[in-house]
Amino acid sequence: MIIVSQDKTEIVNFDNVINVQFLDIDGDYVISATAVVGTDDIYRELGYYKTEERAKEVLKDIVNKYKQFNFDKNQAVTILPKVYEMPKE
């Protein structure tokens, strides 16, 4: 699955993601991902939300979309959804 950033300027391959988290940065809740690219870890901001509750909802939605994959011996049997687009708000 890939995640398209809220501003539609970046795509993150979920297969390379180490973690997805939200942080309170000056009153905005930023959802970010840390991914492995080659030998480096990169940090990417995926979206900004006004409340902690909304950030948690978005994280839950990402998990639910990812759960829609069916796995059989480490291979995806169902390939939907391929894309998760970060909601505007």
JODA-V779128 format. One record per run of one state. SS is the DSSP state (helix for helix, strand for strand, loop for the rest). FROM is the first residue (numbers start at 1). LEN is the number of residues. If there is no record, write none. Layout:
BEGIN
<<SS/FROM/LEN> <SS/FROM/LEN>>
END
This chain:
BEGIN
<<loop/1/1> <strand/2/3> <loop/5/6> <strand/11/3> <helix/14/3> <strand/17/9> <loop/26/2> <strand/28/10> <loop/38/2> <strand/40/10> <loop/50/2> <helix/52/16> <loop/68/3> <strand/71/2> <loop/73/2> <strand/75/2> <loop/77/6> <strand/83/3> <loop/86/4>>
END
